[in-house]
Amino acid sequence: MLYLLSQLGFSFIAAAGFGVLFNAPRRALIHCGTVGMIGWIFYIILADAGVDPVVASFVGSFMVALVGHIMAKRFRMPMIIFSVAGIIPLVPGGLAYNTMRQIAENDYLAAIPLAAKAFMISGAIAMGLVFAEVIMQVVMNIIKRASNNVKREVS
């Protein structure tokens, strides 16, 4: 339990901190931290359950985008404010660093699998963001059509 609470806390701080670095509005910083925390907790629960890190990263980034859309609608701000800061905890920076360290040490055989894994995780993050965007567009179109049909029936 303490492990999950520390993961929640540190991911919140990381996302909110990057919100500060990216000049997010002050009133949005808590929400940026919350978005990052939600994405990270989905990732960490799946990763601890033995799910592949690529799949866990996809789900985490999908949740970041989904919650980012909800926050954007709720607080009438651009979605990118929440998604950019919220995605930071999922970025495989340590893996990319280790890849570059292996390359600097001329250990190319050790660098190749690290680079491939970092690339796949980065791709999964991008796909999660895109899939959530597509799903939100479809849902919003369905809601819009239903709303228009109700207005026509009333008139």
Residue pairs with C-beta under 8 A, 6 or more apart in sequence:
4 41
4 44
4 45
7 40
7 41
7 44
8 37
8 40
8 41
11 36
11 37
11 39
11 40
11 41
11 89
12 33
12 34
12 36
12 37
13 33
14 36
14 88
14 89
15 32
15 33
15 34
15 35
15 36
15 37
15 40
15 85
15 86
15 88
15 89
16 29
16 30
16 32
16 33
16 36
16 85
18 32
18 36
18 84
18 85
18 88
19 28
19 29
19 32
19 33
19 81
19 85
20 29
22 81
22 84
22 85
24 32
24 81
24 85
25 77
25 81
27 75
28 71
28 75
28 77
28 81
28 82
31 71
31 75
31 82
32 81
32 82
32 85
32 86
33 85
34 67
34 71
35 64
35 67
35 68
35 71
35 82
35 83
35 85
35 86
36 64
36 85
36 86
36 87
36 88
36 89
37 89
38 63
38 64
38 67
38 86
39 60
39 61
39 63
39 64
39 67
39 86
39 87
39 89
39 90
40 60
40 89
40 90
42 56
42 59
42 60
42 63
43 56
43 57
43 59
43 60
43 89
43 90
44 56
46 55
46 56
46 59
46 60
47 53
47 56
53 117
53 121
54 117
54 120
54 121
54 124
55 124
57 90
57 92
57 121
57 124
57 125
57 128
58 124
58 125
58 127
58 128
59 128
60 90
60 125
60 128
61 87
61 90
61 124
61 125
61 126
61 127
61 128
61 129
61 132
62 128
62 129
62 131
62 132
63 128
63 132
64 82
64 83
64 86
64 87
64 90
64 128
64 129
64 132
65 79
65 83
65 128
65 129
65 131
65 132
65 133
65 136
66 132
66 135
66 136
67 82
67 86
68 79
68 82
68 83
68 86
69 79
69 132
69 133
69 136
71 77
71 79
71 82
72 78
72 79
72 81
72 82
83 129
87 125
87 129
90 125
91 122
91 125
92 117
92 118
92 121
92 122
95 114
95 117
95 118
95 121
96 118
98 114
99 111
99 114
99 115
99 118
100 111
102 108
102 110
102 111
102 114
103 111
